[in-house]
């Protein structure tokens, strides 16, 4: 195992810079998720760590070594891709052991390493099968097994669950997390799915347009987002962001007054954004007057999309309220649960 250090790393294609001086520290044995919208640079960064993309400037270190100019095979990493990239004409056993075969390891040792990885991943009954006879989840486990047998210092995952259906994604999230807990290998995992990031990571790196927006534990990002982007990206459903103006120590939004917690304020007249998580809204006799647009029962919860003035608001209720599109309701909030962002989008 090894730590990974990214120091002022930049990536340009011609005159266009797409990664802008990133600094990230990944501790030995840590599970770090790179998350952000499509095109934010997360896969490009992962490929630079892997050696599949050149680094325009800056430095990447794996353990004690500077690896900028090392080919992927010399970096002691193993990568699992979105596409399983299995050899269709080779059995599961042959696929998993192929990288060891290339190193010249003898057949008995390869067989032992493959058997050990297959046992961990529940693939022992499938070692004689070919990829075409496996389900998507089984194929992804084979790809993971191929990485495990190499016993690398670092695992790199590039959106490995994107091709799986929703139920299987949940199952595979658990399996990958359990695998990490067992092996304790430093892991860098790329996804655009913030639910994957929240449920799997020791630490999350939120990227946008090639910049780091925030680094922290899942709950740090959820409870204290640094800016509006992180607030809206982390959490499902997203945080409600209500535009307003500071007036007399409160926020005036659409003619309604939003009370702030003690000690939280901004200069009089400033434009601000109030952030409220959907689960922190409750039905009340007073509060923000809203019109129900959509009611989405999920079983354990009910998600309700409403309209407040010209802004959309989402509420999540554990109770089973009888609501229908067109109903007018009032939403109350606990001031202690509010977030406040300035005109520049930064947290106040």
C-alpha positions in Angstrom: 0.0 0.0 0.0 1.0 3.6 -0.5 -0.1 7.2 -0.2 -0.9 9.2 -3.3 0.1 12.9 -3.6 -1.1 15.2 -6.3 0.8 18.5 -6.3 -0.2 21.5 -8.5 -1.2 19.1 -11.3 -2.3 20.6 -14.6 -3.4 19.2 -17.9 -3.7 21.0 -21.2 -4.8 20.0 -24.6 -3.0 22.5 -26.8 -3.7 25.9 -25.4 -6.7 24.8 -23.4 -6.1 23.9 -19.8 -8.7 21.5 -18.4 -7.1 20.6 -15.0 -6.0 23.7 -13.1 -3.3 23.1 -10.5 -4.9 20.4 -8.3 -3.5 19.5 -4.8 -4.9 16.3 -3.3 -3.4 14.1 -0.5 -4.7 10.5 -0.4 -3.5 8.6 2.7 -2.2 5.1 2.8 -5.2 2.7 2.9 -7.8 5.5 2.3 -10.8 5.2 0.0 -11.1 8.5 -1.8 -13.9 9.3 -4.3 -13.5 11.9 -7.1 -16.9 13.2 -7.9 -18.4 15.9 -10.1 -20.5 16.5 -13.2 -19.6 15.2 -16.6 -16.6 17.0 -18.0 -15.3 18.2 -14.6 -11.9 16.4 -15.1 -12.2 13.5 -12.6 -11.5 10.7 -15.2 -8.7 12.8 -16.7 -7.1 13.1 -13.2 -7.5 9.4 -12.6 -5.8 8.6 -15.9 -2.9 10.9 -15.1 -2.4 9.0 -11.8 -2.5 5.8 -13.7 -0.1 7.0 -16.4 -2.6 6.8 -19.2 -2.5 10.6 -19.7 0.6 12.8 -19.7 0.9 15.4 -17.0 1.4 18.9 -18.4 2.7 20.3 -15.1 2.9 19.4 -11.5 3.8 16.2 -9.8 2.1 12.8 -8.9 3.8 10.7 -6.2 2.8 7.1 -5.3 4.5 6.2 -2.1 8.0 7.5 -2.2 8.3 7.7 -6.0 7.6 10.5 -8.4 5.7 8.7 -11.2 5.2 11.5 -13.8 7.4 9.7 -16.4 6.8 6.1 -15.4 4.6 4.0 -17.7 1.5 2.4 -16.1 3.1 -1.0 -15.8 5.8 0.5 -13.5 3.5 2.4 -11.2 2.3 -0.6 -9.2 -1.4 0.3 -9.7 -4.4 -1.7 -10.9 -7.3 -0.1 -12.7 -10.9 -1.2 -13.1 -12.8 0.4 -15.9 -16.4 1.1 -16.7 -16.2 -1.4 -19.5 -15.1 -4.8 -18.1 -12.5 -5.2 -20.8 -12.4 -9.0 -20.5 -11.0 -11.4 -23.1 -14.0 -13.1 -24.5 -12.0 -16.2 -25.6 -10.5 -16.8 -22.1 -12.1 -18.3 -19.1 -12.6 -16.4 -15.9 -9.5 -18.0 -14.4 -7.4 -17.1 -17.5 -8.7 -13.5 -17.5 -7.9 -13.1 -13.8 -4.4 -14.6 -14.1 -3.4 -13.0 -17.4 -1.4 -10.1 -15.9 0.5 -12.5 -13.7 1.3 -14.7 -16.7 2.9 -11.7 -18.4 5.2 -11.2 -15.4 6.5 -14.8 -15.9 5.0 -16.2 -12.7 4.8 -20.0 -12.7 1.4 -21.6 -13.3 1.0 -23.0 -9.8 1.6 -19.7 -8.2 -0.8 -18.0 -10.6 -3.5 -20.6 -9.9 -3.1 -20.1 -6.2 -3.4 -16.3 -6.4 -6.4 -16.5 -8.7 -8.1 -19.0 -6.4 -7.5 -16.7 -3.4 -9.0 -13.7 -5.3 -11.9 -15.8 -6.6 -12.7 -16.9 -3.0 -12.8 -13.3 -1.8 -15.2 -12.3 -4.7 -17.4 -15.4 -4.7 -16.2 -16.4 -8.2 -14.9 -19.9 -7.4 -17.8 -21.7 -9.1 -17.3 -19.6 -12.3 -13.6 -20.0 -12.9 -14.1 -22.4 -15.9 -16.8 -20.2 -17.5 -16.4 -17.6 -20.3 -17.4 -13.9 -19.9 -20.4 -14.3 -22.3 -22.1 -16.7 -19.8 -21.8 -14.2 -16.8 -24.1 -11.5 -15.6 -22.9 -7.9 -15.6 -22.2 -8.0 -11.9 -20.2 -11.2 -12.2 -18.1 -9.7 -15.1 -17.4 -6.6 -13.0 -16.2 -8.9 -10.2 -13.9 -10.7 -12.6 -12.4 -7.3 -13.6 -11.9 -6.6 -9.9 -10.4 -10.0 -9.4 -7.9 -9.3 -12.2 -6.9 -6.2 -10.3 -6.7 -7.9 -6.9 -4.3 -10.7 -8.0 -1.7 -8.1 -8.9 -1.6 -7.0 -5.2 -1.0 -3.4 -6.2 -0.2 -0.4 -4.0 -3.2 1.5 -5.4 -6.6 0.5 -6.9 -8.1 3.0 -9.4 -11.8 2.6 -10.3 -13.2 4.6 -13.3 -17.0 4.6 -13.0 -17.1 0.8 -12.6 -20.8 0.5 -11.9 -22.2 2.7 -14.7 -23.2 -0.2 -16.8 -25.2 -2.0 -14.1 -28.8 -1.7 -13.2 -29.9 0.2 -10.1 -30.3 -2.8 -7.8 -27.0 -4.3 -8.9 -25.2 -1.0 -8.4 -26.3 -1.0 -4.7 -25.1 -4.5 -4.3 -21.7 -3.8 -6.0 -21.2 -0.7 -3.9 -21.4 -2.9 -0.8 -19.1 -5.5 -2.3 -16.4 -2.9 -3.2 -16.6 -1.3 0.2 -16.2 -4.7 1.9 -13.3 -5.5 -0.4 -11.6 -2.3 0.6 -12.2 -3.0 4.3 -10.6 -6.4 3.9 -7.6 -5.5 1.7 -7.0 -2.0 3.1 -5.5 -1.0 -0.3 -5.3 2.7 -1.1 -8.2 3.3 -3.5 -9.2 6.2 -5.8 -12.7 5.9 -7.2 -14.3 8.1 -9.9 -18.0 8.5 -10.2 -20.6 11.2 -11.3 -23.1 9.6 -8.8 -23.0 11.5 -5.5 -24.9 8.7 -3.8 -22.0 6.3 -4.6 -19.6 9.0 -3.3 -21.5 9.5 0.0 -21.9 5.8 0.7 -18.5 4.5 -0.2 -15.9 7.2 0.6 -13.6 7.9 3.5 -13.0 11.2 1.8 -14.7 12.9 -1.2 -13.0 15.3 -3.6 -15.6 17.5 -5.4 -14.5 18.7 -8.8 -15.9 21.3 -11.2 -14.4 22.5 -14.4 -11.0 21.2 -13.5 -10.9 22.8 -10.0 -11.3 21.3 -6.5 -14.4 22.8 -4.9 -14.1 21.0 -1.6 -12.4 18.0 0.1 -13.8 16.3 3.1 -15.7 13.4 4.6 -19.1 12.7 3.3 -20.8 14.2 6.3 -18.6 17.3 6.3 -19.6 18.0 2.7 -23.3 17.4 3.5 -23.4 19.4 6.7 -21.0 22.3 5.9 -20.8 22.7 2.1 -18.2 25.3 1.2 -20.3 26.9 -1.6 -23.5 26.7 -3.5 -22.1 24.2 -6.0 -21.2 21.7 -3.4 -24.5 22.3 -1.5 -26.5 21.5 -4.6 -24.3 18.6 -5.8 -24.1 16.7 -2.6 -27.4 15.3 -1.4 -30.3 13.7 -3.0 -32.7 15.3 -3.5 -30.6 18.4 -3.8 -30.5 21.2 -1.2 -33.1 23.9 -1.9 -31.5 27.2 -2.7 -33.8 30.2 -2.3 -32.7 33.6 -3.5 -33.3 36.6 -1.3 -32.0 39.8 0.2 -30.8 40.7 3.7 -33.4 42.9 5.4 -33.3 43.7 9.1 -31.2 40.6 10.0 -33.6 38.3 8.1 -33.8 37.2 4.5 -36.6 38.6 2.4 -37.5 36.1 -0.4 -40.5 36.5 -2.7 -42.2 38.8 -0.1 -41.7 36.2 2.6 -39.4 36.5 5.6 -36.9 33.7 6.4 -35.6 33.8 10.0 -31.9 33.0 10.3 -30.2 31.3 13.3 -28.5 33.6 15.9 -25.1 34.8 14.7 -25.7 34.1 11.0 -26.1 37.2 8.9 -24.8 39.3 6.0 -24.6 43.1 5.4 -28.0 44.8 5.0 -29.2 44.8 1.4 -26.8 42.1 0.2 -28.2 39.5 -2.1 -27.9 36.1 -0.5 -29.0 32.5 -1.0 -30.7 30.5 1.8 -30.0 26.7 1.6 -32.5 24.3 3.2 -32.2 20.5 2.9 -35.5 18.8 1.8 -35.7 16.7 5.0 -35.6 19.9 7.1 -38.9 21.3 5.8 -42.2 20.5 7.5 -45.9 21.2 6.8 -47.2 24.1 9.0 -50.0 26.6 9.3 -47.4 29.3 8.6 -44.2 29.6 6.6 -43.4 29.7 2.9 -46.6 29.4 0.8 -46.0 26.8 -1.9 -48.1 25.1 -4.6 -47.7 21.3 -4.9 -46.5 20.3 -8.4 -45.5 16.6 -8.1 -45.9 14.0 -5.3 -43.5 11.1 -5.4 -44.1 8.3 -2.9 -41.0 6.1 -2.4 -42.4 3.9 0.4 -40.4 5.0 3.4 -40.6 8.6 2.3 -42.6 11.0 0.2 -40.8 13.4 -2.0 -42.9 16.5 -2.9 -41.9 19.0 -5.6 -43.4 22.5 -5.0 -43.4 26.0 -6.4 -42.5 28.9 -4.2 -43.0 32.1 -6.2 -40.8 31.4 -9.3 -38.5 29.0 -7.5 -38.8 25.2 -7.2 -38.6 23.6 -3.8 -38.4 20.0 -2.8 -39.5 18.5 0.6 -39.1 15.0 1.9 -41.6 13.8 4.5 -41.4 10.6 6.5 -45.1 11.0 7.3 -47.7 10.1 4.7 -49.4 13.4 4.1 -52.3 13.4 1.6 -51.2 15.9 -0.9 -52.2 16.4 -4.6 -50.9 18.6 -7.4 -52.4 22.1 -7.1 -52.7 22.0 -3.3 -51.4 25.1 -1.5 -49.4 24.4 1.6 -47.0 26.2 4.0 -43.5 25.0 4.7 -41.8 25.7 7.9 -38.1 25.3 8.7 -35.8 25.0 11.7 -33.5 28.1 11.5 -30.7 26.1 13.1 -30.6 23.9 10.0 -30.3 26.7 7.4 -27.2 27.4 5.3 -26.4 30.9 4.0 -24.4 31.7 0.9 -23.2 35.1 -0.4 -23.6 36.7 -3.8 -20.3 35.0 -4.8 -21.7 31.6 -3.9 -19.4 31.1 -0.9 -20.7 29.9 2.4 -21.2 32.6 5.0 
